[in-house]
Amino acid sequence: MFSEQASKVMIKKTEKPFAPACERNQQVILEVIKQYLRSEDKKILEVGSGTGQHAVYMAKHLPHVLWQPSDVLANHQGINLWRQEAGLNNVAEPLVYEIGKNHLPEAQADVIFTANTLHIMSLKLVNVFLKEVGENLKPGGRLLIYGPFKYKGQFTTDSNAEFDLWLKNIDSNRGIRDYEHICEKLKGYNIHNIADISMPANNQFLLFEKHD
Ligand SMILES: C[S@@+](CC[C@H](N)C(=O)[O-])C[C@H]1O[C@@H](n2cnc3c(N)ncnc32)[C@H](O)[C@@H]1O
C-alpha cells in the first residue's frame, strides 16, 4: 500500500465506522496540535471529521478544549456512535458542513482543523473552503491542515505520486494539492503559514495564522 490515505473505512463489530489510518496517525497529529495550541484556544472546529475517531481521540487528550466535529450529514451517525461510546463532555454534536453546499459553521472557533480532506474534493471546492476560512477565521485564529501536499509541482515521494494517480482514477477532480496554492489563497485573507511539518506516511501538517 502506498499511503495511509488509501486505507478504507471499515465497519467493526460495534458498527462504528473505523479508519485504520486514523488509529495510526492520531497520536502524531495530537502531538503537533498540543505544540501549537495556546491557552486562549478553547474551541476547535474540525472540517471533514469522517468516522469521528480523531474528534474523540483529540478531545480525550485535550480536556480543556471543546471539539466541534463537522462533515456531510451522511457521516454524522458514525461520528455520534464514537461520541456516545466515548462519553466525553467536550465533543459537541457534529454540524453539517458540506463545502460548496453549506457555509462554514459559525462555530466561533479559535482553531479550524482538517485532516485528509483537500485531496478528496475538487480544486474548486478547496478554493471555496479557503475562501470561507479566510472570511470567517477570527484574527489570531489558526487553521491546521494535515494531509499530503506537492511542492513546486513535485510530489514529496513516489508513493504520493502513485496515490495522486489512484485518486484521479476514482475521480479526476481529486488530487494532491500544491502547498504554494494553499498559501497564496490564504495570504489574500491575511492568513500566513507559520509552520510546515513533515509527518509520517508522506504527510504534512500545515499551520496557518490569521493576522490582525
Ligand atoms: C479521507 S476522509 C478523511 C476523514 C478524516 N478527517 C480522517 O482524517 O480520517 C475525507 C473526508 O472529507 C469529507 N468531505 C469530502 N468532501 C467534502 C465536502 N465537500 N465538504 C465537507 N466535507 C467533505 C468526507 O465526508 C470525509 O469525511
The ligand as an SDF file (V2000), in Angstrom:
LIG
                    3D

 27 29  0  0  0  0  0  0  0  0999 V2000
  -10.4360   10.7860    3.5740 C   0  0  0  0  0  0  0  0  0  0  0  0
  -11.7470   11.3250    4.5890 S   0  0  0  0  0  0  0  0  0  0  0  0
  -10.8750   11.9720    5.9740 C   0  0  0  0  0  0  0  0  0  0  0  0
  -11.6620   11.8600    7.2110 C   0  0  0  0  0  0  0  0  0  0  0  0
  -10.9200   12.2450    8.4970 C   0  0  0  0  0  0  0  0  0  0  0  0
  -10.6560   13.6470    8.5600 N   0  0  0  0  0  0  0  0  0  0  0  0
   -9.6490   11.4550    8.5950 C   0  0  0  0  0  0  0  0  0  0  0  0
   -8.5600   12.0350    8.5790 O   0  0  0  0  0  0  0  0  0  0  0  0
   -9.7520   10.2330    8.6790 O   0  0  0  0  0  0  0  0  0  0  0  0
  -12.3190   12.7600    3.7270 C   0  0  0  0  0  0  0  0  0  0  0  0
  -13.4380   13.4880    4.4670 C   0  0  0  0  0  0  0  0  0  0  0  0
  -13.7570   14.6600    3.7310 O   0  0  0  0  0  0  0  0  0  0  0  0
  -15.1500   14.8230    3.7430 C   0  0  0  0  0  0  0  0  0  0  0  0
  -15.5450   15.6300    2.5980 N   0  0  0  0  0  0  0  0  0  0  0  0
  -15.4250   15.3310    1.2730 C   0  0  0  0  0  0  0  0  0  0  0  0
  -15.9700   16.2930    0.5270 N   0  0  0  0  0  0  0  0  0  0  0  0
  -16.4560   17.2140    1.3960 C   0  0  0  0  0  0  0  0  0  0  0  0
  -17.1530   18.4420    1.2480 C   0  0  0  0  0  0  0  0  0  0  0  0
  -17.4990   18.9220    0.0420 N   0  0  0  0  0  0  0  0  0  0  0  0
  -17.4740   19.1390    2.3640 N   0  0  0  0  0  0  0  0  0  0  0  0
  -17.1370   18.6810    3.5830 C   0  0  0  0  0  0  0  0  0  0  0  0
  -16.5010   17.5130    3.7930 N   0  0  0  0  0  0  0  0  0  0  0  0
  -16.1670   16.7970    2.7100 C   0  0  0  0  0  0  0  0  0  0  0  0
  -15.6750   13.3970    3.6560 C   0  0  0  0  0  0  0  0  0  0  0  0
  -17.0300   13.3230    4.0400 O   0  0  0  0  0  0  0  0  0  0  0  0
  -14.7240   12.6760    4.5750 C   0  0  0  0  0  0  0  0  0  0  0  0
  -15.1680   12.6970    5.8960 O   0  0  0  0  0  0  0  0  0  0  0  0
  1  2  1  0
  2  3  1  0
  2 10  1  0
  3  4  1  0
  4  5  1  0
  5  6  1  0
  5  7  1  0
  7  8  2  0
  7  9  1  0
 10 11  1  0
 11 12  1  0
 11 26  1  0
 12 13  1  0
 13 14  1  0
 13 24  1  0
 14 15  1  0
 14 23  1  0
 15 16  2  0
 16 17  1  0
 17 18  1  0
 17 23  2  0
 18 19  1  0
 18 20  2  0
 20 21  1  0
 21 22  2  0
 22 23  1  0
 24 25  1  0
 24 26  1  0
 26 27  1  0
M  CHG  2   2   1   9  -1
M  END
$$$$
